[in-house]
């Protein structure tokens, strides 16, 4: 009987140490961050590197013991990642789940403009900070009405501005435009039309195509008939790649420009030799090695590219958007702990944060925090990215 | 670019895309004629064909071998769908089988997602080289392959249905299942054959368009829908009608995108579909949708 009694004591003690005993000396309460990426569906070529980057960062931070909160203690970071399947409805559902069930402090994502716009209301009403990885400027503007919303990718406005200046500087004033007919392409068109008008460019053709269309030859035939000096296609792979091939097959004259939506190796692989010479405005990550040594971003970019490529294959700008978004939240939590309102204020107060996409300076009126230094014209030469002059 | 050259370009694009729609539409018709089931997994057969073709080529098989393998494997998948999903409920209403095919399409898509992931795959054209010029239009070489495969399949099916015993048996089941059974034709075998045939047809379409459109796990839904529209345009029971419907849809899409506005491309195609259906209901056309035979 004495043996049984001892065993009961031992088991109780063991259980006690396993559960309650862990708290005083061991790990602190984890910091929970939610993430919504388009891991499947048409946006997956963007969403998958974002997820990979998120997992890489989580492991990296936790290997160091976690984030040091305002209480001076290390808190492990727990990322709750969901897939919205590139679908607006699913994005809203997962956002609700992150807010109500997982009770995360902040949300990172979504991948696409459409899904980000879809979850704005939900997130604002619940008063949870959101750092989007999508392009459209409408996500964060007007900032007064988007109190809880931030985003890390360069806005379409910024990107289009750099592109239009480039076109004008080269004297390419008769421009044809094609875009994919969902949020990314349509918002790109709105910005392009505005910027082109201001710069005095003539838009000689304006065509749309579907995200799942198998052939854009008819639209490009109209473009060819309008004999532009340059053509701009605003889409993401695979439709961007199909359009590039159709463009080459038709033999449309003049240089072809694409959006920052083609900043991954997949685009080059799918379009093949047709992608040779294509120019697009994008972040500096793709051409990190070619940057001047004085560029403040260069060391950050090289380190991220090295870590990412060691684990997941060729770098792309989309993973960088997720890196920036998560780093912003982590930095804010260092100052503010797991308090949603304080984290929001801390993100808004972030100045001079050297990220992958650019150097961020957030303010009450600017929830994107980037300027033109975050964009460079990039050219595809024999399948490689080159910084264009 | 002259207007004639533009027109030639629209027609060329429309014919190539139309050939694909026709192949997919034929799959719908062959199953529907014999079984009165609309097989919503037809688009997934196309997707499987495309991805298997890519995998075959990556494993180093020559184009012809990869093509035949893709078609054979998907024909087996079609047969399996009939045996496992449709056969057990063959006496239930056709709507039950329709639900089964929708379920099967989701299952096939999910399996493809697990096997191939979400990335699109590129595939080299069957014969390399720059596009060819036809009447001022430039047509990619793979476009000719699409039309060639479509023509071969149409010819093969015609011979099969009109010149072979098995083909006549399938037609007999389509025309009068009870009569066919009384004549000693095993109707259930014909169901199996119809599903296998439609699987092979879908795979052929997928394999031949993969170099143009790339192959992804979620390409089947849209292509299946377009093929279905082609089949309905042609009256749903007539193979010749499905072929005509496919080319009509492809040309409509291409011409409306080119001559009207690319923003309304899909709208134009579907408006024409609705108008044709209304015309049929009103009895203004010489053929009828899903005519009871």
Interface residues (C-beta under 8 A of the other chain):
Chain A: X39 X40 X41 X42 X44 X45 X48 X181 X207 X208 X209 X210 X212 X214 X215 X217 X218 X219 X221 X222 X224 X225 X227 X237 X238 X241 X242 X245 X249 X250 X251 X266 X269 X270 X272
Chain B: X1 X3 X6 X9 X10 X12 X13 X14 X16 X17 X20 X113 X118 X119 X120 X122 X130 X131 X138 X140 X209 X212 X213 X214 X216 X218 X219 X222 X223 X253 X254 X255 X257 X258 X261 X262 X263 X265 X266
